[in-house]
Amino acid sequence: MIEKNIAKDAVNEVGGLDYANDASMHDSAEKLKIILETAIREEEYFYRFYQVLSDLQSDEDVKNSLLQLSKQEKLHSEKLHTLSFEKLGANIVPELFDLVDLDSDVVLTPMSEFEDLHTMFKFAIKQEALAKGTYSALAAAINDESAKQLLLNLAQEEEMHEQLLVAEYKKVRGEK
């Protein structure tokens, strides 16, 4: 039902590196590359996800909110593309970077697997919260101020997305 976590697959493709025991600059850069590439794929996934969810709405306000979220996810992807994992790999705080959990990244689920709107909303709310945590943890683990600020801004925006989704989900359920 749910596809394998891309980040886990990528770790295996890199050779099953044990990042907790080998925090060399190269390995940190490789782990960071995996995390950033996964985050970009997740942002692009949610760009499409919110478009699909919007198409399923009858309420124009909810539809427009979801289309705005979709656009914001696309912007997140573009912002993440500006980060250089090679440069940032040299600015990692190993003790904090080891705490960034690849398992907390979004699991990419085929949209056809969702049973109904309620499941889609619950999934999106959960994933926005996970993205916020991942970006916050990354920001704490990076000593580059511009990257840190970008990641903190993304975390803050993911929190706003989560709150917006909760509000829109209440509308869909007929709550006030």
N, C-alpha and C positions, 0 to 999 in steps of 0.2 A: 504494500500500500504506500509506504513512504520510501522514497529513494534514499540510498545511503548518503551519509553526510559527506559532501565533497571534500571538506577539510581533512577528514580521516583518510579518504582515498588518496588525497594529495600527499599526506604524510607518508603513507605506504609507498607511493611512487618515488618519493625522495629517498627511500631506502630505510624507512622505519626509524629515522633518527630519534634518539631519546633526548629531547630538548631539555628536560629537567636535569640531566646529568652532563650535558655538553653544551654550555652556554657560550661557545666561542662566537666571535663576530660573524663568521661565515654561517654557522648554524642559526644564529639569531636572525640574520638577514634572510635565510631560507624560510624560517618559520614566519617571519614578518611578511615575506612574499606570499606565502600560502594564505595567511590571514587576510591580507589586503585583496588578493585575487578572489578569495571566497566572499569577502564583504562586497566587492564590486558585483559579483554574480548575484548575490542576494538582493542588492539594491535594484539591479536590473530586473530580477524576478518580481519584486514588489511593484516596480513600475508597471509591469504587465498585469500583475495580480489585481491592483486597484482599478485598472481599466476594465477588467472582466467583472469585478465586483460592482463597479459603477453601472455597467450595462445591465446588470440584474436588478437594479433599483427602480422603483416606480416614483419615489419621492425625489423631486428635482433638487432639493437642498442636499440630501444625502448623496445623490449622484454627483453634484458639483464638488462637494467636499472630498469625495473619493478621487475625482479627477485631479483636484489640487494636490492630494497626497501622491498621486501617481507622478505628477510633474516634479514634486519635491524629491521623490526617490530617484528620479533620473538625474537631478542636480547632485544628489549625494554621490551617485556613481561617478559623475564628472569630477567632483571634488576629490574623491579617492584616487582617481587616475592621476592627479597632480602630485601625489606623494611618491617619493623615490625610496623604495625599500632598501636599495643599496646604501644610500646616504643615511637613512634612518637606522639601518642595522648597526651602524657604528655609534649610534646615540641611544642605545638600549640600556636600561637599568636591569641587569640580568635577574636579580631577585624578584623584581616586580613583573618582568616580562614572563617569567616562568609561571606566574599566576594567571596569565591570559589563557583561558580555557577554550581550546578548539571545539570541544563538545558543545559549547554554548552558542555556537554559530547556528544560523538558521538552517533547518533541514528543508531542502527544496522538495516540495510535494507537488505532483502533477495536479493542476487545477481540476481535472476530471475526477479526481479522487474525493473531492469534497461532496458531502451528502446534501448540504443545504447552506443557505446564507448564514445561519447561526454558527455553523462550524467554521465557515470562512472568516467571519468576524472574530470569533474566539482565537483562531489560529493567528490572525493578523495582530491582534492585541498582544498575544504572548510573544510573538516574534519581535514586535517593536520594543518590548521590555528587554528581551535578550540582546537586541542590537544596542540599546542604550548601555547595557552592562559591558558589552564587548568594547565599545568605543571609549567608555570611561576607563576601563582597565588598560587599554592601549595607551590612552593619554597619560595615565600615571606612569607607564613603563618607558616613555620616550622623553629624552632630554632635549629634543628639538622644539623650541618654543612655538614656531609657526605650525608645525605638525600637531603639537599638543593642543593648540587653540582650535585648529580645524576639527580634531577629534572630539574635543569638549563641545564644540558647537553642534557637531553631528549627534552627540549623545543627548544634548538638550532638545534638538529637533525631534529625535526619536521619542523622547518623553512626551513632547507635544503631540506627536502622531498617536501615541498610545492613548492620551487623554481624549483626543478628537475621535478616535475610533470607539472608545467607550461611550461617548456622547451620541455618536451616530448609531451605534448598536442599540442604545436605549430607544432612539426614535424608531428604528426598524421594528423593535419589539413592542412599540406603542406605549413606552414609559415616558414620563416627563422629566 
